[in-house]
């Protein structure tokens, strides 16, 4: 079930499958956020993980924290029993995969965890207490070291969304088509330095509107990049632009 007509915003239990038809996961969502009990399986059908997601709020941003109850490795050896043991964590942020390994106590990360991201080519070491990140240190491909206390920061518009809408009012040339109403959604890549490229229409409204939206967005220079473990990274981003022209 989705709670938004413009894009898929999960609500309730979402079940996914591998291409071979075996169960992959059962995850409960609350308005797009993972919340409640969850189960995961390996592609061969064996159980991988049983856990529960808890919603937390940090800097006005909701995030889902996973409590690990039971975990089995790919050889069907149980590594976490009733919230205690060792865990290989697979995280997916900004269409990238990170792997890290460490101890689980009472269902949450505890002590020193070490990991890496092959996508962005960096390693990291983090210290946790009761599942909360205390401090992290990452080292990029050039051996530059970064310290952080937040795993990820999504791309943002500098100055807020009002700055972007003000830019649209000053630069967007609305076509003469009468009775036009709706949204065009444009997707693009925000690079690690905040520039954008690879603009494409995700949801079309009108060919003239689509072209104008891409033209205007190409001129906008107000994006800050995504940050993953202290390092600026590339990230795909989408933004809607609403249009309404007078009727005849």
N, C-alpha and C positions, 0 to 999 in steps of 0.2 A: 504494500500500500504506500502511496505517496501523498504528502500533505501540500504539495506545490504543483500547480498545473504547468509551470514553465520548465521545470526540471525534476528529476527523481529525488524526492526528499523522503527517506524511509521512515515508516512508522509501524510499530508492531514487529512481529517475528518475520525475519527475512531468511529464507533457506536458499543456499547455493549448492551447485553440483559441479563435479568435474566433467570433462568431456566424455569420459567413459560411463557416465551415469551414476557414479558413486557420490554419496553425500560429501560435501566439502565443509559446510558450516551451517549452524543455526544461531542467529544473532538477533537479539531484541533491540529495537530502536525506539527512541522517544524524540519525535520531530527532527529526525536526521542525525541524532546522537546515539551512539551505542550505550545502552542502559539495561541492566538486568542479566539474567543467566545466558550463557553461551556454550556452544560445543563445537569442536573442530575435529576433522578426520584427515588422514593421509589418503592419497589417491588410490591406494590398494584396499581401502575400506576399513583399515584399523583405526582405532580411536587415537587422537592426538592430544586433545586438551579439553578439560572441563573447567569453566571459570565463571566469573561474574564481573560485568562492567559497572563502575560507579561514576556518576557525573560529578565533576569538580569545576569550580570557576576560578580563573586566574586572570587578572587584568581585564575583567569584563568579557573574557573569552571562555566558553564552555569547552571542556575536554573530557574524554572518557578514559578512566584508569582501570586496567584489567587486574582483577584479583585472581590468581592462579590457584585452583584447588587441586587438580590432578593433571599430570603431564607425562606422556610417553614419548620416547625418541622413535626414530624411524625403524629401529630394530625391535620395537614393542617392549622395550625396557622402561619401567615406570621410574621416572626421575624426580617427580614431585608427588608426594603423598600427603593428602589433607593439608596442603599449604606449606609444606616444608620439603626442601631438596635443592636441586640445581636445574637451571633452565636455559635453553637456547632460544633467545628472543629474536623473532623476525618482525621488523618494523617497516612499514611502507609510508613514506612521506614524500610528497612532491614527485610521485611516480618513480621513486627510487626505493631500493631495498637495503636495509642495514641489518647486520647480524651482531649480536652481543651475547655474552655468557656470564653467569654469576649465580649467586645464592638467592633462594626464595625463603622468606620467613613469614609465617602467618599470611601467606598468599601474595606477598609483595616483595619487590627487590630490596636487598639489604647488602650493605658493604660495597666492595669494589667490583665493578663490571667493566669488561673490556670488549671492544668491538671494532667494526670497520664498515665502510660503505664503498662497495666496488664501483657503483655508479658515479660517485663524485670523488673517488680515489682519496679517502682519508681514513685514519684510524682514530680511536678515541678511548678514553678511560674515564669512568664516572663513579662517583660515590653516592650511595643511596642510604636513607634512613626511613624505615617504615614506608617504602615505596616512593618517597619524595626525593627528587634530585637535589643534592647538597652542592655539588660542584662537578664540572666536567672539563676535561682538557682534550682538545682535538689537534691533530697534526696533519696538514694537507700534503699534497704531492710534492710541494717545494720545501717540505720540512719546516714550514711556518707553524708556530704553536698558537692556539686560541683557547681562551678560558670562557666558560659560560655557565649559567644556572637555569637555562631554559632550552629544551630540546629543539623546538622549532618556532619560527615566527613567520606567519604568512605574508605575502606581498601586501603593500598598503599604498594608498594614494596620499602623497605628502600634503598635509593640511586638511585631509578629510574629503569625503565624497562631495561636499559643497563646492570645493575648489574645482573638481572635475565638471560638475554641472554648470558652474559659472563659465568654464572654458568652452563647453558645448554651446551655451547661449551666444557666446561671442564669435564662434567659428563655424558652427554647423549651418549649412545652407539647406533648408527644407525644400523638397521638390514641390512643384505646382500641382501635383496630383490631388484632386479634391476627395474628401471623405476618407482619407488614409488614417488608420488608427491601429496601433499595436506596438510591438517591440522587435527590434533587431538585436540579436545577441552575437557579439564578436569574441572570438577566442584568439589568444596570441601568447607568445613566449616572452616572459620578463627575464632578461639576462641578469647575470650576477652583478653587473654594474648599473642596473635599473633601466637600461634601454630595452626597447621592444622590437620584435620581428615576427615573421611567420604568421601574419594576421590572416584569419579566415572567418567566414560567416558560419556560425553554428546554427543560427535560426534566422531565416530570411524573412523580410517583411515586404520589400519591393526592391527591384534591381538598382534603382537610383538611390534609395535610402541606404542599401547595403554598401554601394561604392562610396557614398559620402561618409558613412560611419568609419570605414577603413581609412579614408583620406584624413579625417579629423584625428582619429586615434594615432595615426602615424606622426602627427605633429605634436602630440601631447608628451611632455617630458617629465611628468610628475610622479612616476612610480618609484617606490623603494623595493629592493629585491627580497626574495625569500631568504631566510637564514636558517640553516640546519646545523645544530651543534656548533654555533659560533661562526660558521663559514657561510658567506654569501653563495647561493646556488641558483641555477636556472629553474624556472617554474612556469607551468602553463596556467593561464588566468583567463577568466571570462567576465565580460561586463555587458549588461543590457542597456539599450538606449531606447526610450519611449518616444513615439512620434504620434502627433495628431494634427491633421490639417482640416480646415473648415469645409463643411459640406456645401454643396451648390446652393 
